Amino acid sequence: MPFKPDTLALTALLALLTALGPLATDMYLAALPLITGELASNVPQAQLTLSLFLAGFAAGQLIYGPISDRLGRRIVLLSSLAAVFIAVTGCMLAPNMEMLIAGRLLHGAATAGPIVLARSIVRDLYSGARAGQELSRMGSIMGLMPAIAPFLGALILEAAGWRPIFAAQMLLAGATIALVALALPETIGARRRTDPLRLSTFPRAYGGLMASGRYRVNVASACVIYAGLFAFISTATFVLQQAYGLSPTAFGVSFSLISVAYVAGTMIGTRLVARIGIQRTMFWGALLLAAGGGLMLGLAVYGGVRAWEVVVPMMLYMVGVGLAFPQAIAAAMMPYPDRAGAASSLLGFCQMTSGAVTGVIVANAYDGSGLPLALAVAIMGFAALALNLWERLAYAPAPGE
């Protein structure tokens, strides 16, 4: 029986689709040393299994949206999930590191599909503040993944080794295919584009989107919010464990608290956006982003010796992420019901690229202190606030908000 809009079952299914990306990275990270040894490889090659996954994930996002705008969401979603199944099967059976790297590249490109299409389906079914509310609800569920996935991966690793981690992902992909086939109806309806699919379709679709100032400012907001988060992810281990002396257990607790702060933000956002709309919810989220970044920077300059001086401001920042990030996505996609796939694809590509570039810059700037991280988070927090104020001044609230 197909899931209906405005039900928890549909929200959970869409959240599962968006969670496939975090699961694909977080579950196997603890196994990298064992993989390196068993496949007679080295650390740089092992790290390629992550970096090329992310490269495939970023590039893959540009493909699925325009295709699904023409062929429909279901067929493209099922095809991408089938590619995920094939990729993780290849990773599980990889006889050497080269084959594992190739499998992870395909895995990343395939995993981009469910995430792009989940956002597109939200735009097909909902508009205005209701779309922002749905994305916040999905974020509340997906926010649990950073806490669950590493723990689950470690349990499987200790019990059976690294290959069963990919076997578990293979089973999850198969179950998701069955669930989508049975319970997710086609959502694009009469909005399906009828112009033929050519190579020129992609630059034409993305060029039209980037011509819109409102789309650009909301994509930029999503990018700076995500870049601040990725700056933390890329350097958190070094700052909290090496610079501030946290044990691995204490680091795990700190990371879990930060994840809980994000979930709290999405839960608050679910209620707030229904009352005050997308722009004002984004404004309050951006205030928290700037406050968290500013507090972290101030403590790094005038303190900078205790772990809570990073953890507490980052929790504040993450509440802001939970409030503002889903609304930035909804606001970017809202004006384009006939191009929701393309709008989701381009947004996802820009988001991943900005996060990766920021992460590399901050990681290379690490000097044994928390200052480079704090500076990056502060810049991104204040940039998010500036972009929100710019949008509020330049554009009236969109219809349905």
C-alpha positions in Angstrom: 0.0 0.0 0.0 1.6 3.3 -1.0 2.5 5.8 1.7 0.4 8.9 1.7 1.7 12.5 2.1 1.6 14.0 5.6 2.3 10.6 7.3 5.2 9.6 9.5 5.7 6.6 7.3 6.5 8.7 4.3 8.7 11.1 6.3 10.7 8.1 7.7 11.2 6.6 4.2 12.4 10.0 2.8 14.7 10.3 5.9 16.1 6.8 5.2 16.9 7.9 1.6 18.9 10.9 2.9 20.6 8.8 5.6 22.2 6.4 3.1 25.0 9.0 2.6 26.1 9.3 6.2 25.7 5.5 6.7 28.0 4.9 3.7 30.8 6.9 5.3 30.3 6.6 9.1 29.8 2.8 9.3 33.2 1.8 7.8 35.6 4.5 9.1 36.7 2.4 12.1 37.6 -0.4 9.7 40.1 1.5 7.7 43.2 0.3 9.5 42.0 -3.4 9.2 41.1 -2.9 5.5 44.6 -1.4 4.9 46.3 -4.4 6.5 44.2 -7.1 4.9 44.4 -5.7 1.4 48.2 -5.1 1.7 47.8 -1.4 1.1 48.8 1.9 2.7 47.1 4.8 4.4 47.0 7.2 1.4 45.3 4.6 -0.7 42.9 3.8 2.2 42.0 7.4 2.5 41.1 7.4 -1.2 38.1 5.2 -0.4 36.6 8.2 1.5 37.8 11.1 -0.7 36.7 9.4 -4.0 33.4 8.5 -2.4 32.9 12.1 -1.6 34.0 13.2 -5.1 31.6 10.7 -6.7 28.9 11.9 -4.3 29.3 15.5 -5.3 29.5 14.9 -9.0 26.6 12.5 -9.0 24.3 15.1 -7.6 24.4 17.0 -10.9 23.0 14.0 -12.9 19.9 12.8 -11.2 17.8 15.9 -10.9 17.3 17.0 -14.5 16.8 13.3 -15.5 14.1 12.8 -12.9 12.3 16.0 -14.0 11.7 14.2 -17.3 11.5 10.5 -16.5 9.9 10.7 -13.1 11.2 10.2 -9.6 10.5 6.5 -9.1 12.4 5.0 -12.0 15.4 7.2 -11.4 15.3 6.5 -7.6 15.1 2.8 -8.1 17.9 2.9 -10.7 20.2 4.8 -8.3 19.3 2.4 -5.4 20.1 -0.6 -7.7 23.5 1.1 -8.4 24.1 1.4 -4.7 23.3 -2.3 -4.2 25.8 -3.2 -7.0 28.5 -0.8 -5.6 28.4 -2.1 -2.0 28.4 -5.7 -3.3 31.5 -4.9 -5.2 33.1 -3.3 -2.1 32.2 -6.3 0.0 33.9 -8.7 -2.6 36.8 -6.4 -3.5 40.0 -8.6 -3.7 42.4 -5.6 -3.5 42.5 -1.9 -2.7 42.1 -0.8 -6.3 38.8 -2.6 -6.7 37.6 -1.2 -3.3 38.5 2.3 -4.4 36.6 1.8 -7.7 33.6 0.4 -5.8 33.6 3.4 -3.4 33.7 5.9 -6.3 30.6 4.2 -7.8 29.0 4.0 -4.4 29.4 7.8 -3.9 27.9 8.6 -7.4 25.0 6.2 -6.8 24.3 7.4 -3.2 23.8 11.0 -4.5 20.6 9.9 -6.2 18.4 9.0 -3.2 19.4 12.3 -1.5 18.7 14.5 -4.5 15.4 12.7 -5.2 14.2 12.8 -1.5 14.4 16.6 -1.6 12.7 16.7 -5.0 9.9 14.5 -3.7 9.4 16.9 -0.8 9.0 19.7 -3.3 6.6 17.7 -5.4 4.3 17.0 -2.5 4.6 20.2 -0.4 5.2 23.9 -0.8 6.1 26.9 1.4 6.4 26.5 5.1 5.0 22.9 4.8 8.0 21.9 2.7 10.4 23.4 5.3 8.5 21.6 8.1 8.9 18.2 6.2 12.6 18.8 5.7 13.0 19.6 9.4 11.2 16.4 10.3 13.4 14.4 8.0 16.5 16.1 9.6 15.3 15.1 13.1 15.4 11.4 12.0 18.6 11.7 9.9 20.4 13.5 12.8 20.5 10.3 14.7 22.8 8.7 12.1 26.1 10.2 13.3 25.5 8.6 16.7 24.2 5.3 15.4 26.3 4.5 12.3 29.8 4.5 13.9 28.6 2.4 16.8 26.9 -0.1 14.5 29.9 -0.3 12.3 32.2 -0.9 15.2 29.9 -3.8 16.5 30.0 -5.5 13.1 33.7 -5.0 12.8 34.4 -6.6 16.2 32.1 -9.5 15.6 32.8 -10.4 11.9 35.4 -8.1 10.3 35.1 -5.3 7.7 33.4 -7.1 4.8 30.1 -7.7 6.7 29.9 -3.9 7.1 29.4 -3.6 3.4 27.1 -6.7 3.5 24.9 -4.8 6.0 24.8 -1.9 3.6 23.9 -4.2 0.7 21.0 -5.6 2.7 19.8 -2.1 3.6 20.0 -1.1 -0.1 17.9 -4.2 -1.1 15.3 -3.5 1.6 15.1 0.2 0.5 14.6 -0.9 -3.1 11.7 -3.1 -2.0 10.2 -0.4 0.2 10.3 2.2 -2.5 8.9 -0.2 -5.1 6.0 -1.1 -2.8 5.2 2.1 -0.9 6.4 5.2 -2.8 4.2 6.4 -5.7 5.3 8.6 -8.5 5.1 12.2 -7.2 6.0 14.4 -10.2 2.5 14.2 -11.7 1.6 16.9 -14.3 4.9 18.8 -13.6 6.9 16.3 -15.6 9.0 18.1 -18.2 8.4 17.0 -21.8 11.4 18.6 -23.5 13.9 16.0 -24.7 16.8 15.0 -22.6 20.1 16.1 -24.3 23.6 17.0 -23.0 22.6 20.6 -23.4 19.8 20.0 -20.9 22.1 20.1 -17.9 23.9 23.5 -18.5 20.6 25.0 -19.6 18.7 23.8 -16.5 21.5 24.9 -14.1 22.1 28.2 -16.0 18.4 29.1 -15.6 18.5 28.4 -11.9 21.6 30.5 -11.3 20.0 33.4 -13.1 17.6 33.7 -10.1 19.0 35.9 -7.4 16.7 34.4 -4.8 18.0 30.9 -5.7 21.6 32.0 -5.5 21.2 33.6 -2.1 19.4 30.5 -0.6 22.0 28.1 -2.1 24.7 30.4 -0.7 23.1 30.2 2.7 22.9 26.4 2.6 26.6 26.3 1.5 28.0 28.5 4.3 25.9 26.7 6.9 27.2 23.3 5.7 30.8 24.7 5.4 30.8 25.6 9.1 29.7 22.1 10.0 32.3 20.5 7.7 35.0 22.7 9.1 34.2 21.1 12.5 34.0 17.5 11.2 37.3 17.8 9.4 39.3 19.0 12.4 37.3 18.0 15.5 39.5 15.0 16.3 42.7 17.0 16.2 41.3 20.0 18.1 39.5 18.1 20.8 41.8 15.1 21.3 45.3 16.5 20.4 45.0 20.1 21.4 42.6 19.9 24.3 43.3 16.4 25.5 40.0 14.6 25.3 40.0 10.8 25.5 38.4 8.9 22.7 35.4 8.2 25.0 35.0 11.8 25.9 35.3 12.8 22.3 32.5 10.4 21.4 30.3 11.9 24.1 31.1 15.4 22.9 30.3 14.5 19.3 27.0 12.9 20.4 26.0 16.0 22.3 26.6 18.1 19.2 24.5 15.7 17.2 21.7 16.0 19.8 21.9 19.8 19.5 21.3 19.4 15.8 18.3 17.1 16.3 16.9 19.6 18.9 17.2 22.4 16.3 15.3 20.4 13.6 12.5 19.6 16.1 12.2 23.2 17.1 12.3 24.2 13.4 9.4 21.8 12.6 7.1 23.7 15.0 8.5 27.2 14.4 8.3 27.2 10.6 4.6 26.4 10.8 4.0 29.4 12.9 6.3 32.1 11.6 7.3 30.9 8.1 10.6 30.1 6.4 12.4 33.4 6.3 11.9 34.2 10.0 12.8 30.7 11.1 16.0 31.0 9.0 16.6 34.4 10.7 16.5 32.9 14.2 18.7 30.0 13.1 21.2 32.4 11.5 21.3 34.3 14.8 22.3 31.1 16.6 24.9 30.3 13.9 26.5 33.7 14.3 26.3 33.5 18.1 27.9 30.1 18.2 30.6 31.0 15.8 31.3 34.3 17.6 31.4 32.7 21.0 33.8 30.0 19.8 36.1 32.6 18.2 36.1 34.8 21.4 36.9 31.8 23.6 39.6 30.7 21.2 41.3 34.1 21.3 40.9 34.8 25.0 40.9 31.2 26.4 41.5 28.3 24.1 42.6 25.7 26.6 39.5 23.8 27.5 37.4 21.4 25.3 34.1 22.9 26.4 35.1 26.2 24.7 34.7 24.3 21.4 31.9 21.9 22.3 29.4 24.4 23.8 29.6 27.0 21.0 29.4 24.2 18.4 26.2 22.9 20.1 24.8 26.4 19.8 25.9 26.5 16.1 24.3 23.1 15.5 20.9 24.2 16.9 21.1 27.0 14.4 21.9 24.4 11.6 18.8 22.5 12.6 16.7 25.6 12.4 18.1 27.2 9.3 19.5 24.5 6.9 16.2 22.7 6.1 14.6 26.1 5.5 17.4 27.2 3.1 16.8 24.1 1.1 13.1 24.6 1.0 13.4 28.3 0.1 15.8 27.5 -2.7 13.5 24.9 -4.3 10.2 26.5 -3.6 9.9 28.6 -6.8 10.7 25.7 -9.1 8.0 23.0 -8.9 8.7 22.0 -12.6 12.5 21.9 -12.0 12.6 20.5 -8.4 15.1 17.8 -9.4 17.5 20.2 -11.1 17.2 22.7 -8.2 18.0 19.9 -5.7 20.9 18.6 -7.8 22.7 21.9 -8.1 22.1 22.8 -4.5 23.6 19.5 -3.4 26.6 19.9 -5.6 27.3 23.4 -4.3 26.8 22.3 -0.7 29.2 19.4 -1.0 31.8 21.4 -2.8 31.8 24.2 -0.3 32.0 21.8 2.6 34.9 19.9 1.0 36.9 23.1 0.1 36.4 24.6 3.6 37.4 21.3 5.3 40.6 21.1 3.3 41.5 24.8 4.1 40.8 24.5 7.8 42.6 21.1 8.1 45.7 22.6 6.4 45.5 25.7 8.6 45.4 23.6 11.8 48.3 24.9 14.1 47.7 22.8 17.2 45.1 25.2 18.5 41.3 25.7 18.1 41.7 29.1 16.5 41.5 28.1 12.7 38.4 26.1 13.4 36.8 28.9 15.5 37.6 31.4 12.8 36.0 29.3 10.1 32.8 28.6 12.1 32.5 32.3 13.0 32.9 33.4 9.4 30.3 31.0 8.2 27.9 31.8 11.0 28.1 35.6 10.3 27.9 35.0 6.6 24.7 33.0 7.1 23.2 35.9 9.1 24.3 38.4 6.5 22.7 36.4 3.6 19.5 36.0 5.6 19.2 39.7 6.2 20.0 40.4 2.5 17.2 38.1 1.4 14.7 39.6 3.9 15.5 43.1 2.5 15.7 42.2 -1.2 12.8 39.7 -1.5 9.3 39.6 -0.2 8.1 36.3 1.4 7.3 33.7 -1.2 3.7 32.6 -1.8 2.7 29.9 0.7 5.2 31.0 3.3 
